[in-house]
Amino acid sequence: MSNLSLGYIRVRTPNLDAWDTFGAEVLGFMPTGGPDEASRYFRWDDHPYRLHLEPGDEPELAAIGWEAADDLALDALVDTLEASGINVTRGTDEEAAARLVTGFASFTDPAGAPVEIFCGPVFDHERVITPLVSGFVTGEMGFGHVVTSVENLQDAVDFYRGHLGFHLRNTWDIGIMEMAFLSPNPRHHSLAFGAGMPGSDRLRHFMVEAATIDDVGYAQDRCIDAGVPVIMGLGRHTNDHMLSFYCKSPDGFLVEFGWGGLQVDDPADLPMHQITKPSIWGHRPILTNRDAG
């Protein structure tokens, strides 16, 4: 495995005000400041931010940021990409400062997703306060995972395995839709691709892992109380054993809020395999009294 971890995502959105409530009062993230006064930033650990929401006319994935261990690791990854003919843009000092990092490079993956690899997040050393959630599981595994749509699943898998050191954990094929789940660190999957998914949105969902099972239950209650659609209620996944639910963000993509995800310290401990259904139990739609009329 490589030494990458999921550092941040940047999303353009016309729904900044709705995110103020959804991010802080429903998901329990900590609002924080950042270089762009027109944007919204949320953090849930010591990193300066994990979610950056930029103003935009339409919801759009602006970047998926992967954190390298240091400048040498970042340079080595850039050299590997460039040697393979990938067009990589090295960020300027000003662009790095706008991201609160000390160095970064950007490129587009085979599926068209904007990707940034960075090092040296700039900490503000302010205490993280998430009063609605006891804590989140991050550290060397990054903030969680992200799922995107692709047209060619094999090209996406080959790219991340061959160029960035990701390990393929498992696949899922139900005929009309194929998925692959990968990670460069002990988290079961930090990245997943879906081919044949309905809709055209590139970003399908991102996941955050809370410290306790009660955090998940309380978060689902907050969604229901706030009228946030819970697209899939509590359930447990077959592949990463995550106990989670899925709610709809103001921009339409989903947020998975979970606990108890599988960690794989050595890829040999979990040989690549195929699953035949996504959940052991649950992950069913929740019908509220309002929905029932």
N, C-alpha and C positions, 0 to 999 in steps of 0.2 A: 504494500500500500504506500501511497505518497504521504506527505505531511500536510495536505490541504484540509481545511475545515470550512464549512459554510459560514461566511462572515456577515453578509448582508444581502438584502434585495432592495432595489430601487424601482419604484412604480410611479408612473405618471397617472394622475387622476383628476377628474373634475369634481370629486366629492370630498375635498379636504375637510370641510366642516363635519360631515358624517363620520369621517375617520377619527376626529377628535373624541367623539363619544364612543365609537366602536372600539378603538384601540385602547383607551384608558379605562372606560367604565364597564365594558363587556369583557374584553380579553385580559384586562388587568396589566397592560404594559405601562411603562413610565414615560410620559411625554418629556422631551428634552429639547434643548436648543441645538442649533447647528449653523453652519456658515450661510445658508440661504434662508433669509427671513421669511420668504414666501412659502417655504416647504414645511412639512411636519416630520419630526423625527421621534421614533420610539426606541427605547432600550428596555432590556429585561435582564441584563447582567452587567459586568464591568465595562464592556465595550461602549464606545461613545454613542453608538446606535446600532440597531439590527435591521430596522425598517425605515427607509427614507421615502417619503411620499412627496412627489414634485407636482406642481400644478400643471394640468394638461387638459386639452379639449376632450380627449377620449382615454379610457383606461388602457394602459400599455405597459408592458414590462420594459423598464429602462435598463436594468442590468442585474445579473446574478453575480455577487462578489464572493470569490474564494480566497481565503487567507492562507498565505504561505508562511513558513516559520520565520524567515528573515530575508534580507536582501539577496543573500547568496542563493537561497532556494528559489526566490522569484526570478533571478537572472537565469538560473539553470532551466527553469520551466520555459521561459521565453526563448532561450537558445534552442531547446528541444522543439518547440512549436515552429520557430523560424526555419530550422533545419529540415522540417517536414513540409515546407512550402506554405505554412499558415501565415497570413498577413496579420502581424501583431503591431499595435501602436503603443509605444511607450509613453506613459503619461508625463506631463510636465510637472514641475514643482507646484505650480498654481492649481493644476487639476487635482493633484494629490491632496493639497490643503483643502480643497473644496469637498473632499471625501473624508477628511479627518484621518488620513493615512500618510505614511512617509514615502511610499512608492507604490506604483501600480502599472499594469499594462492591460490593454483591452483587445478583444478580438470577437469575431462572430463564429459560433459553432456551426457544424454542418446543417443543423436544423434551422439556423437563422436566429438563434437566441443570442442576445448581447451578453458577453461574459467579461468580467474583470477579475484579474488576479492581483492581490495587493499584499503588502506587508506593513508592519509597524503601525497598528491603530494608535491614534493619539488619545490617551486616557485623560479624563478631566478629574479623576479621583474623587468625584462626588458620590456619596453613598446611593446605591440603588434602592429605591423605595417602590415596592409593588404590594400595597396593603391588601389587595384583593386576592393575591396569589402568594403562597409561602415561598416560592422560588421556582426557577427553571433549570433544567438540565442542559448545560452548554459545554464550556471548557474546551478540551481538545477536539470535541466532536462538532463544534460550531453550534449555531443557534437552533438547528432542527433539520428539516429537509424541504425540498422544493420539487414539484412535479410539473413538467411541461409537456405540451403536445409536439409530436414530431410526425413527419410524413414517412421517413425511412428509419425504422427502429434500429436496424443493424448498423447503419452508418453512424448513428448517434452513440451506440454502445461501443463500437470499435474506436471511435475518436477518444472518448473519455478513458477507455482502458489503455489504448495504445500511446496516448500523448500525455495524459495527466495522472496515470497510475491508479485509476479507480478499479475496484474489484467488483465483479458482477455477482451479486448475491443470489438473485433468483429472477425468473421470468414468469409471465402469466399470459396464457393464450386462450381466449374464449371464442375464437373464430372471427367475430366482428371487431375485436379490439385486442391488441397485444401490448404488454407492458414489460419493462425491464427495470430492475432496482439495483442501484450501485452505490458504493461509498469508497472514499479514500481514507477512512479512519474507522474506529470501532463502532460507530453508530451503524445499525443494520443497513439503512440506506439514507444517504444525504441528498440523493438525486434520483428521480425516477422519470421515465419517459413513457408516454402512451401514444400508440399509433392507432388510428381508427376511432379516436374519441369524438363524440358529437360536439359540434360547435367549432368555432375557428380561433378561440382565444388561446394564446401561447401559454400563459400562466394558468394552471389548473388549480393548484392549491399550494400553500406552504404549511408546514407543521411546526408547532412548538411543543416541547415536552415539559410538563409541570413536575414539581418535586413530589407531590403526593396524589393519591387517587381522589381524595376529597377536593383538591384543587380542580380536578376535572368535573366532578359533580356540581360544584358551586358555579363553575363557568357555564355549564349547560343551563343551569337554573337562570343565570343572568341573561343568557340569550333569550330564553323563553319569556322572562319578565320584561325584557326590552323590546320584544317583538322581532328579534333577529331570527330569520329562518334557520332552523336546524335541519339541514338537508339529510343528514344521517345521524341518528341518535347513538347513544353509547353502544359500543361493540368492541370486539377484540380481533385484531388482524391475525391471519394465519402465518404471515411471513415474519414480521418483526415483533409479534405478540403485543403490540401497542394497544392499550385500552384507550379509546378515544371517541370523540364525536366530531362532526363536521358542520360548521356554520357558514352562512353566506356573507361575504364582505360587502361593503358599500359599492365595490366595483364589479361584483358578480362572481369573481373567483372565490374559492372556498378557503377556509382556515381550519386545519385539523388541530384540535387541542387534545393532547394525550398524556399518558403516563405509562411507565413500566416497559419502555422499548428495549428490545434485545440489543446487546452489545457483543461484538465479535472481535476479540483481541488479536486472534490469528485467523486469517482467511481459511486456513486448513481445518479450523474447527467447524466451519459451516460450508461444505462443498456446494457449488452452484447447483440449483435445483429448480424445478417448475412447480408452481402451485396451481390448483384447479378451482379454487374459490378464494375471494379476498378476505373473508371473515370467518372465524370460528363460530361466533354468534353475534347478533346485533347488527349495528350500522344500518338500521331501518329508519325510514322517515318518521318524524314525530308529528302527529296530528294534534294541534292545539284546539281549545274550545272555540277560538276565533276562526280557525280553518273550518271547523265543523258547522259554522254558521250561527 
